[in-house]
Amino acid sequence: MSLLWLLIIAAGCVFLVGTYGFPEKPLPAPGAPAPERIMKGAEPWRFEGDSGIAFLVCHGFRGSPFNVKPLGEYLHSLGHTAIGPLMPGHGTSSEDLRRTRFYHWEEFVERIYLEERSRYRKLFLVGFSMGGTVALRVAAKNADTFRPAGLITISSPVFFNGFFNGRFVIHQPATLLTGLLQYLQPIYPLPETRSSASGSISPWVGYEGEIAVPALHSMKRHLNLVRAGLPRIAVPYCSIIAANDQTVSAENQSYIHNHIQSREKRAHM
């Protein structure tokens, strides 16, 4: 066998493992962290209103309820209830996130959604980044039974790279290799991107300087289920994204908007 063929086979193996990883047994759901382990500011919050309308607001990957708290405070100022849970694996350490998977976030949000739904006249699902992706999944799963009153996603991905909207989108090349990297370096260091100035303007509480690759890989591998469920969503929907978002390609907004079946839907860029 020639060297060229060996290189082609090796590259193919790297691509397959990088994309899919190896089969993994389902991991047990992580329990709620002890209060003393939660980093300052990352605690879940709840603002009770009197309108009979509630919003379940889910934060993003590596973040915390702190980062969506201003939205909750605004919704509460209008008289509504806003609930900001702390997603499994977040608000403590990247090592906890390393042992967390997408199905843990999905089950966690769905459980809270079903518990809270009966308490209010209307319950909306709202999610930032990963939180919006999970909200899409939960809305699709409950489309025939306990559908939400509406759905809002902010900078939420349903893909990172691939052929979408009639063209190839390569927005996060590093995610192509998460299936391999999760075994080589499960906690991967990241360059510092937030300056002290940006931190003072837009405070953020979450994991900085590193990323839990197994959790990111799990999210990537579950995005096909999220995409498959989009045609089941028919509730009023609004998406918000920045055209120059460095993390989530703006192509995601078009894809979601074109595949959900909502008669009332809006997209703001």
Secondary structure, 3 states (H helix, E strand, C coil): CCHHHHHHHHHHHHHHHHHHCCCCCCCCCCCCCCHHHCCCCCCCEEECCCCCEEEEEECCCCCCHHHHHHHHHHHHHCCCEEEECCCCCCCCCHHHHHCCCHHHHHHHHHHHHHHHHCCCCEEEEEEECHHHHHHHHHHHHCCCCCCCCEEEEECCCCCCEEEECCEEEECCHHHHHHHHHHHHCCEEECCCCCCHHHHHHCCCCCCCCEEEHHHHHHHHHHHHHHHHHHHHCCCCEEEECCCCCCCCCCHHHHHHHHHCCCCCEEEEC
